[in-house]
Amino acid sequence: MATWRRWFGDQGEKAAAQYLQSQGLKILDRQYGVRGGEIDLVAQDGEEIVFVEVKSRRDESFGFPEEAVTPAKIRKIRRAIQYYLQAKKQEDRPWRIDVVAIQFANGQEPKVHHVKAVDMPEGLW
């Protein structure tokens, strides 16, 4: 089961990366792992570094994919971002957190929903 889940997640990340590139973003890193977490995609949008959480679903049985990004998940991503920025010596660069939600439907092109700058105070996201 874990292998299928990883494969499915990888397909979502691939679709998200293709979408972001089509929007003019440059992919810098994929599956950047740090102690306690992972950043799915790191991209560049002009001068801004974009940390992307990708959520994929086959259908809406468990809600929309972006609904799985909770305030707790955002806090975890923020910790991983601090490690990333320090490791890359980019602490002074502007950055944001985006969510790319991918919905796969049988035999159809994936539907992409890109939510920019989700790093909001608790309760607003």
C-alpha positions as CSV (number, residue, x, y, z in Angstrom):
1,M,0.0,0.0,0.0
2,A,2.7,2.5,0.9
3,T,4.4,1.9,-2.4
4,W,1.2,2.7,-4.3
5,R,0.6,5.8,-2.2
6,R,4.2,7.0,-2.9
7,W,3.8,6.4,-6.6
8,F,0.4,8.3,-6.6
9,G,2.0,11.2,-4.7
10,D,4.9,11.3,-7.1
11,Q,2.4,11.5,-10.0
12,G,0.7,14.4,-8.3
13,E,4.1,16.2,-7.8
14,K,5.0,15.6,-11.4
15,A,1.7,17.1,-12.6
16,A,2.1,20.0,-10.2
17,A,5.7,20.7,-11.4
18,Q,4.6,20.7,-15.0
19,Y,1.8,23.1,-14.2
20,L,4.1,25.5,-12.3
21,Q,6.6,25.4,-15.1
22,S,3.8,26.2,-17.6
23,Q,3.1,29.3,-15.4
24,G,6.7,30.5,-15.6
25,L,8.1,29.1,-12.3
26,K,11.4,27.4,-12.2
27,I,11.6,24.2,-10.2
28,L,14.6,24.3,-7.9
29,D,14.1,21.1,-5.7
30,R,11.8,18.2,-5.4
31,Q,11.0,16.2,-2.3
32,Y,13.5,18.2,-0.2
33,G,13.6,16.3,3.1
34,V,14.7,17.6,6.4
35,R,14.4,16.3,9.9
36,G,10.7,16.2,10.7
37,G,9.3,16.9,7.2
38,E,9.6,17.3,3.5
39,I,8.9,20.1,1.1
40,D,7.3,18.7,-2.0
41,L,8.5,21.3,-4.5
42,V,10.7,24.3,-4.2
43,A,10.3,26.8,-7.1
44,Q,11.3,30.3,-8.1
45,D,8.8,32.9,-9.1
46,G,10.8,36.0,-10.1
47,E,12.9,36.8,-7.0
48,E,10.6,34.9,-4.7
49,I,11.2,31.3,-3.5
50,V,7.9,29.3,-3.5
51,F,7.6,26.3,-1.2
52,V,4.9,24.1,-2.6
53,E,2.7,21.6,-0.8
54,V,1.2,19.2,-3.3
55,K,-2.0,17.3,-2.5
56,S,-3.5,14.7,-4.8
57,R,-6.8,12.9,-4.8
58,R,-8.6,10.5,-7.1
59,D,-12.0,11.8,-6.2
60,E,-13.7,14.0,-3.6
61,S,-14.7,11.2,-1.2
62,F,-12.3,12.6,1.4
63,G,-12.9,16.2,0.4
64,F,-10.9,18.5,-1.9
65,P,-7.1,17.8,-1.8
66,E,-6.3,21.3,-0.5
67,E,-8.5,20.7,2.5
68,A,-5.8,18.3,3.8
69,V,-3.4,21.3,4.4
70,T,-4.1,22.2,7.9
71,P,-2.6,24.9,10.1
72,A,-0.5,22.2,11.8
73,K,0.8,21.2,8.3
74,I,1.7,24.8,7.6
75,R,3.6,25.0,10.8
76,K,5.6,21.9,9.9
77,I,6.3,23.3,6.4
78,R,7.5,26.5,8.0
79,R,10.0,24.6,10.1
80,A,11.3,22.8,7.0
81,I,11.6,26.1,5.2
82,Q,13.8,27.5,7.9
83,Y,16.2,24.5,7.4
84,Y,16.1,25.0,3.6
85,L,16.8,28.7,3.7
86,Q,19.7,28.2,6.1
87,A,21.2,25.3,4.2
88,K,21.0,27.3,0.9
89,K,22.2,30.5,2.6
90,Q,19.0,32.2,1.3
91,E,17.6,33.6,4.6
92,D,17.1,37.1,3.1
93,R,15.2,36.0,0.1
94,P,11.4,36.7,-0.1
95,W,9.3,33.5,0.0
96,R,5.8,32.1,0.2
97,I,4.0,28.9,0.7
98,D,1.6,27.7,-2.1
99,V,-0.6,24.7,-2.3
100,V,-1.2,22.9,-5.6
101,A,-4.1,20.5,-5.5
102,I,-4.4,17.8,-8.1
103,Q,-7.5,15.9,-8.8
104,F,-7.1,12.8,-11.0
105,A,-10.3,11.6,-12.7
106,N,-10.5,8.3,-14.6
107,G,-8.9,8.8,-18.0
108,Q,-9.0,12.6,-17.9
109,E,-6.3,15.2,-17.6
110,P,-5.7,16.1,-14.0
111,K,-7.5,19.2,-12.6
112,V,-5.1,21.6,-11.0
113,H,-6.0,24.2,-8.4
114,H,-3.2,26.5,-7.4
115,V,-3.6,28.5,-4.2
116,K,-0.9,31.1,-3.7
117,A,0.4,32.4,-0.4
118,V,-1.5,30.2,2.0
119,D,0.7,31.0,5.0
120,M,-2.0,32.8,6.8
121,P,-2.7,33.2,10.6
122,E,-4.4,30.2,12.1
123,G,-8.0,29.8,11.3
124,L,-7.9,31.7,8.0
125,W,-6.6,28.9,5.8
